[in-house]
Amino acid sequence: MKVAIINDTHFGARNDSPVFLDHFISFFENQFFPYLKDNNIDTVIHLGDFFDRRKFINFNTLNKTRSRVMERFETEGIDLHVLVGNHDTYYKNTNKINSLKEIVKDRYSKITVYEDPQVLELDGFCVGLVPWINSENHDFTMDFLNTCKCSVIMGHFELNGYEVMKGVKFDGGMSDKCLRRFEMVLSGHFHGKSEKNNVIYLGTQYQITFGDVHEQKGFHVFDTETRDLEFVANQDQMFYTIEYNDTDEKSVKSLINSVNETLSDKYVKVVVLNKNKHHLFDAFLEKLYEVNVSDISVIEDFNDEVQDEEKLDLAQDTLTIINTELENLEDIDLDELKRIMRTLYMESLSNDRDS
């Protein structure tokens, strides 16, 4: 039996941006559901953080997500098993009040919400499902993990020492010792795909921030007979980085001609290496606007005195830039400062989603 696995869909992300919501739903309508139909897959497991906002759900976000995604599972007869993630809960110390239960209750027969750990039988193969762990369910969850007879666990774990984003390890989560007895552990929560020991963080299905620009996104299919985990790539992307250099006029004109509808409703970062012919640069930007790019940010550096090796790689994500700059400081406890900056950065992201 093959089961599709998704996680961290974060409907309502980026302050309920309609552009991002349409991008997320487009993935489901144009790639995910057609794949399920073509491959006769009728069971999907979602590893938490279905919605982005913990405190409320925007009506437009709810309407589009419900009518174009949630009801699609119902009409096509696809069983959706959803774990409660930390962004689905109203309180941080309990899973009992969560957006999923309030929306699904008495409405959908094909969608099952899991607030507490539970064993799911899949055609004779058992999987241990572990929703977000908090102070209320901690002891019960630990007992479940210590006694569960399933070889595979799927959950929404915040594990110490694992990559919260590429090259940045999370400090302060739970130990993975209670998971080492299992053959495989698949988890949502951290948005970058990574693997360590027997734990695989699956990463998001689509790009949510510019930090995802160089990462291939997609979803996974688990085969209960062979234990194989197949990655299915997302053929679309939200973020693009384009380098502009007009020292060769012919190449610039070729760049301008290459701009097409693929960039419509996308986010584009233009990194200017050389800009000597302003009419060409204006023509390039005009072409971007013609195809309805959602957002254009232009990165320029006019300080000729700065050596190349000292320039920031502005195509990188924020936390990578911070860590790179910290490496240049002297006479400090670098590890501790990185830990503090990482904590502040993660708190700022969480506060932005909760506001």
N, C-alpha and C positions, 0 to 999 in steps of 0.2 A: 504493500500500500504506500502511495506517495502522498505526502502532506506538505502543503505550502506554509512557509513560516515568514511572518512579517513582524515588525516591531517599530516602536517610536514613530508612529505616523504623524503625531503632533499637529492634528488638524486645528487651525487657528493660530499657527506660529507666526512670528514676526508681526505681533500686535494685530492679529486677524487680517493680515494683508490679503485682499481679494486676488492679487496676482499670484501669491504663493499658494493660496487655497486652490485656485484653478490649476496650477502646476501639479499639485499633489493629486487632485482628482483626475487629472489627465493621465497620470501614471496608471491609476486603477482602471479607468475606462479603456485606454488604448493599449495597455500592455498586460496588466495583471489579470484581469478577468478573461481576456481573450486567451492568455496562456493556460489558465485553469480549464477552459472549455476545450482547447485543442489537445490537452494532455489528460483529460478525464479526471481531474482532481476535484474532489468534492468536500475536502476538509482543509481548513486553514486554522493555524494557531497564531495568535497575536500576543507578543511578549511584553505588552504594557506600554503606557503613555499613548493612548489612542488620541486623546485631545491634548492641547498644549496648556490651556489655562486651568489652574487648580481652583480658582475662586468663582469663576463664572464662564459661560459659553456665549459668545456672540451669536445673535439670532441668525445672521446670514451664514456664519460658519456652520451652525447646527443644521439649518435648512438644507444647505448644499451637501453636507456630509451625510445626513440622514437619507435624503432623497436619491442621491447619486452613488453612494457607496454602501451604506448599511442596508438599504432596501434591496440592493442588487444581490446580496447574499441570500436574502429571503426569496426573491423571485426566481433565482437560478438554482435554489435548493442546495446551497453550499453551507455546510456547518462551519461557523466561526466561533472558536474558543478564545476568549479574550481575558488575559490576566490584568488585574488592576496594577498600574504603575504609579510611581510617586506623583506624576502630573495629573493623574485621574482622581486623586483623593482630595477632599476638602481640608481635612486635618492631617497633620504630619505623623500623628501617633496612632492612627487607626485607618483601616481600609473600608470601614463600614459605610461611611458616607462618600459616595463616589459618583462621578458624572455618568459612567457607563450604566450602573444599575438604575439610575433615575430615568435614563432614556430608553433602555431596553425593556424594562419591567412591563409585562403584559402587552408588549407590542410585537416582539420578534420571537418566533419559535426556533429559528435557526442560529440564534446568537446566545451563547452561554458566557456569563461573566463569573470570574473566579476571584473571590476576595481572600481566600485562605488556601493553603497548599492542598492539593488533591491529585489522585492518580487518575489518568485518562487512558482508557483502553482503546487502542486503535487496531482493529482487526487482529486481536490476539497479542498485540505488542503494547506494553504499558509504558507510559511516559509520566514522570513526576512533574507537575506544574507548580511553580512557586511564585506567587505574586510578590509585590513590594513588601519587604520586611520592615516592621516598625516595632515600637515598644510593646504594643498590645499583642501582636502575634509572634513575637520573637521566639519565645520558649516553645510554642507549639510547632513553629517552623523548624527549629533545631531538632526537635524530636522526630519530626517527619523526615528530615534529611538523614538522620542517624538510623532510621528503621526502614526507609523506603526500599523496596526490592526491585524497583525499576533500574535498568542500566543507563537510561538517558534522563537527564533533568533539563527542563526548559523553564527559565525564570527571568526576573527583572532584578538582577543583583548589582550591588555597588561594592565592588571588590577592591581591597587595598593592593596597590602595586600594579594594577592593570591600566592600560592606556585609556585615559579619558578623552584624548584626542591624539593625533599622530605625534609620537615622540614625547608625549607628556603623560607621566604616570600619576594615577590618583593616589592621594595620601589621606588616609582616615577612614576608609571603608572597612567592611568585615573581612576576616581572613578566609582564604579559600580552602582551609583544611577540611572543613565539613563536606566539601564537594569532591575531594580527591578519590573517594571510593567508587565513583561512578565512571562509566566508560566514556561518556561525553556529556558536557554541560553547554547548553546554548543559552545565550543571554541577550536581552535588550538593555537599555539604559544609557550606556556610553555610545556615542553616535558614529565613531570610527570603527571599522572592522579590524579586529586584532585577535590573536590566538596565543595562549600561554598555558602550558601544561595540558589539562584536558578541557579547558574552558575556551569557548569561542564567542567573542562578542560579534554579533552579526552586522552591526552598523545600520544606518538608515537606508531606506529604499531610494531616497532621492536627496539632492543637495538642499540644505537648509540655510547654511551660512557660507561666506566666501572661503572659510577654512576648508570646505569640501571640494574646492575647485579642481584639485588634482587627484581626487579619489574616485575610483569607479564605484558607483552605487548600484543597488539591485536588491533582489530578494532571494530566498533559499527554498529548496525543495528537499525534504528528508524522506528517504526510502526506509520504511520500517523493516524490510526483509534483509537488505544488504547493509544497512546503517550508513549508507553513503549520503553525503550532504552536497547537493549541487547548487552552485551559484548561478543565478540568472541575471544578467546585466541589464540595467536600466539604459535604454537607448537614448534618453533625453538628458539634458543638463540645464541647470538654472544659471550658472555663473561662468563667465568667460573672461580670460585675461588676454588682451591683444597688445603686442609691442608695436609702437609706432616709431619709424626711423625713415626720415625723408632724404637721407644722403644719396639714395638711389631713387630718382623720380619714377622710374619705370616700375619698381617694386611697390611703391606707394599707390600708383594707379591700379596695379594688380590687386592690392589690398582693398582698395575702395570698391573695385568691381566684384570682389568676393563676398562683400556684405550682402546678406540675403534675409529672407523671412525666418530663417532658423533662429535669428536673434530677437525676433518679436517677443515682447513681454519678458525678456531676459535681463539679467544684470551684467553689465560690461565694465571692466576696469581697463582703461587705456594707460599703459605705461609708456611715457614718452622718453625715448632714448635720444633722439635728435629732432628738432623742429625748426628748420631754417626757412621753409617755404610755407608761409602762413595760409596761402590760398589753398594749398593741398590739404593742410590739416583741417581747415574749415570745410572743405569738400568731404573729407572723411567723416567728420562729425555730422554733417548734414545728411550723409547717407545712412548713418546709424539712426538718426531721428526719423528718416523716411520709412524705415522698416519697423518703427514703433518699439524701439528698445525701451524697456521699462525704467532703467536707471543707468546713467553713464557717470563714472567717476574717472577723472583725469589726474594721473600722477606725474608731476613734473619736478625736476631738480635743476635749478639754475645756478647752483653753487659749483662753479668750475674748480674751486680750490680743494674740494673734498675728493680724496683719492677714491678710486673705484672700489677698493676693498673695504672702505669704510661706509659705503652707501648701504642703506637698508634695502632689502628685497621686499618691496611693498606689495608683491603678489602673495606674500605669506600671510598666514592668519595672525591675529593680534597677539596671542600668547606666545607664538614662536618668535615674533619680533621682540617681545619683552624679554624672553629668556636669552636671546642672542645679545641684546644690549647689556644684560646683567653680567654676561660672561666677560665683558670688558672692564668691569669694576674691580678695584683692588681693595685688599684689607677688609673684607667682609665675609660673613658666614654665607657663602653663596647658596648652599642647599637650603638653609633656613629662609633666606630671602625669596628664593624661588617658590618655596612652599607657601609663604605668605601671599605672594603675588598671585599664585595659582588659586588659592582659596578665595581671595578678593575677586578675582576674575570670574570664578564659577558662581560666587554669590551674586555678582552683578547680573549674570545671565539669568539666574533663578528669579531674582527680584524683578527683572524686566518682564518675565513671563507671568509672574504673579500679579503685577500691577494692573 
